[in-house]
Amino acid sequence: MNTALCQDEALVVAPDEMTELVRGDEQCLVQRVAPLLRERDVILDLNRIERIDAAGIAALIALYSTARTHGRTFSVKCVSPRVSEMLALVRLDDVLISHNAVFASQCEAAFERPAA
């Protein structure tokens, strides 16, 4: 899991091999991200996550709750259309998806473009 730390914020990227946030995989993510939320705001990049189930959604809620408990923020970005749809179904899209986030298909193209 890659983590880029700024002064008060961390960008956490899900591991390459993690393409689903489902029961059995979610606790690894929570264990890695929760400690960061005690010290800084966290944005979780879900670019590689194509599927999420109730356990994955519960994990995101747990991370959001941990952040709020410690006076921090937690959000997700680069959400695939399928994951976005699932978060919208449970009305968490406005709570969890960063307002500055873009969908995964847009994220990939942005990294391929030259900076200048």
N, C-alpha and C positions, 0 to 999 in steps of 0.2 A: 504494500500500500504506500503510495507516494504522498508526501506531505510537504507543502510549501508554507513556511511560516513567515508572516509579516509581524509587525509590531503587536497588534491586538487581534490578528485574524489568521486562521489557518485554512488553506485550501487542501482538502483531502480527496485523493483520487482512488476510487475502488480498484483493487488489484486486477491485473490483466485477465487472470483466470476466472474472475467473478463476473458472470454474465447474468446471473439471477440473484435476486435478493429474496430468498425463500426459506422456509423452515429448514433448519439445520445449518444454514450459511449465515443467518442474520446475527448470531451471537458473536461471531468473530469480528464483525464490523462494529458492533456496539462496544465490545471490549477495547478495540483500538481507538475509537473516536471519543468515547465518554470521558476519558482522562483529559483530553485536550480541551473539552468544554468547561473544565474547572478554571482554566487559565486564559482562554481566548475564544472569540467567536469562530465558528466553523462553517465553511461552505463545502458541502460534499458533492463532488462531481460524479454524477451517475451516468456518464457518457456510455459506458460499456454495459450497463444494466438494461436488459431487454424485457425482463419479466419480474414481477413482484407479486407476492401473495400476502395474506393477512399477517403472517409472521414478519414479513419484511416491512409492512406498513406499521406494525406494532413497534418494530425496532426504530423506525424513523420517529415515531411518536415519543418513544423512550428517550431518544437523543434530544429531541426538542424540549422535553420536560427537564432533562438534566441541564440543558443550557439555561432555561428560564430560572431554575432553582439557583444557579450560580450567577445570575444577572448577565448572561451571555445570549447571543443569538445563534440559531442553527437554521440553515437553509440548504436546499439542494439546487443544483444547476445542471445544465446539459441533459435534461430528462428526455428519454425517448418518448415518442407519441403514445406508445402502449402504457408506459409507467405513468405518464401524465394523465391518461384516461382513467387509470385505476385510482390515482390520487383525487381526481375530480369526482369520481363516483362516491368516495367517502368524504368529499368536501374538504380535503386537506390541501388541494392545489394552491389556494390563495395563502395558506398558512406556511407551507413548506417550500414551495418553489420560489427561488429568488426572483425579485422583480427585474433584476438585471440579467436573468438567465435566458438562454436560448435553447431551443430543442437540439437534440443530439445531431441530427442531420445537418444543422447549421454550424454546430461546433466543429465538426470534422473539416468542413470546408474552410473555416477560418484559420485552422492550423496549417493548411496546405498553401494558403496564399502568402506571397512575399510581404514583408513588413513595409517595404517602400514602394 
